Amino acid sequence: MVNRKGASTHTTRFNLRGRPLVVGEVLFDVMPDGNRILGGAPFNVAWHLQAFGLKPLLITRVGDDDAGDEVVAAMESWGMDCSGVQRDETLPTGRVEVELHGGEPTFHILPNQAWDRLDGHLAKRTAAGPDCSLMYHGSLIARDGTSRSALEVLKEATALPAIMDVNLRDPWWARGDVLDMIGGARWVKLNQDELAELAGAADLETAERFRVRHTLDAVIVTRGGRGAAVIEQERTREAAPPASIAVVDTVGAGDAFSAVYLLGLMKGWSTSATLERALEFAAAVCTRPGATTTDRRLYSDF
C-alpha cells in the first residue's frame, strides 16, 4: 500500500524470533583453477546464518547425483537442516563456471539444472512445520517458471516478510519479472549497476524514488569500493568498507553482506550498526578464496 505522499505504509514491527527461511539455488562454482566451491547466493547466505546461530531452513533442489550427495553431506557436517533439500531424478545439481577479471567475478550459469524445478507443494509442506519468521530469496530462482511458481506458493502459504537479493545474470533475467518480484518484498538489496539497470541511475535519489515506487521498507545498495547505503523512509545511511584489506577474490562478498544484514534485521540492530557489520564481514570473506568456509574462526571473530 502507498499513502497520499507516496511513501510505504509498511511497518517494521513484527515477530522475528523464529528461523529465517531461505529459498533458492544451490550449485557448485567452478573456479578458473578447476577448484569446485559449493555456492549459490541462497546457499551461501544460509551457510553464514547457520554459523551465526540462526538455524535457517534452506528450500532448494539438487540432483540425485554425486554432486547432490556432496551438498547434503556438507550441510550435515555444518549442522544445517536438510529437510528442505529436494532431489531431482532427471536434472543435475547446479554448476556455474566462474572467471575472475581484476578480482571481479563473471559467471556462466548452465541451463536446465535441478534448482530450476523446485516443487512448490513439497516446499510448502516442508515450510509449514518450522517456526520461520523472515524469508530471504534471490531473483535468479525465477529464471524458470517452475521454480518461480514454487516461490510464489511459498510466499502465499507463509505470508512472511521477505528480503529479496537482486542478481541480474545475463541471459537469465527479464526486467518485468524482476520488478514484479520486487513488488512482493519488504527489503531489496542490489548493487549500484543493478539499480541503474532497473531504475535508470545509481544515485541515492534514484534509489529513494525506487523505494517509494515499489513500497519498500528499505533499498540496500552495495557500491563496491565505496561501501554501501541503506535508503529508508526519510533517512539514508551510508558506510565505507574497511580500509587496507588483502583481497583474494570478491566471489560471495554480496552474499556475506546479505547474511549479516538479515542477521541485523532478526536481532533488531540499528541500521547503522547492521550496515557497518555487514561491510566488515563481506570484507573478511574477500580475504579468502570462494564464498564460504568451514573455518569457524571467521565467524567467532565477529
C-alpha positions, 0 to 999 in steps of 0.5 A: 500500500502507498499513502497520499505522499507516496511513501510505504505504509509498511511497518517494521514491527513484527515477530522475528524470533523464529528461523529465517527461511531461505529459498533458492539455488544451490550449485557448485562454482567452478573456479578458473583453477578447476577448484569446485566451491559449493555456492549459490547466493541462497546457499551461501547466505544460509551457510553464514546464518547457520554459523551465526546461530540462526538455524535457517531452513534452506528450500532448494533442489539438487540432483540425485547425483554425486554432486547432490550427495556432496551438498547434503553431506556438507550441510550435515557436517555444518549442522544445517537442516536438510529437510528442505533439500529436494532431489531431482531424478532427471536434472543435475545439481547446479554448476556455474563456471566462474572467471575472475577479471581484476578480482571481479567475478563473471559467471556462466550459469548452465541451463536446465539444472535441478534448482530450476524445478523446485516443487512448490507443494513439497516446499510448502509442506516442508515450510509449514512445520518450522517456526520461520519468521523472515524469508530471504530469496534471490531473483535468479530462482525465477529464471524458470517458471517452475521454480518461480511458481514454487516461490510464489506458493511459498510466499502465499502459504507463509505470508512472511516478510521477505528480503529479496537479493537482486542478481541480474545474470545475463541471459537469465533475467527479464526486467518485468519479472524482476520488478514484479518480484520486487513488488512482493518484498519488504527489503531489496538489496542490489548493487549500484549497476543493478539499480541503474539497470532497473531504475535508470541511475545509481544515485541515492535519489534514484534509489529513494524514488525506487523505494517509494515506487515499489513500497519498500521498507528499505533499498540496500545498495552495495557500491563496491569500493565505496561501501554501501547505503541503506535508503529508508523512509526519510533517512539514508545511511551510508558506510565505507568498507574497511580500509587496507584489506588483502583481497583474494577474490570478491566471489560471495562478498554480496552474499556475506553482506546479505547474511549479516544484514538479515542477521541485523534485521532478526536481532533488531540492530540499528541500521547503522550498526547492521550496515557497518557489520555487514561491510566488515564481514563481506570484507573478511570473506574477500580475504579468502578464496570462494564464498564460504568456509568451514573455518569457524574462526571467521565467524567467532571473530565477529 
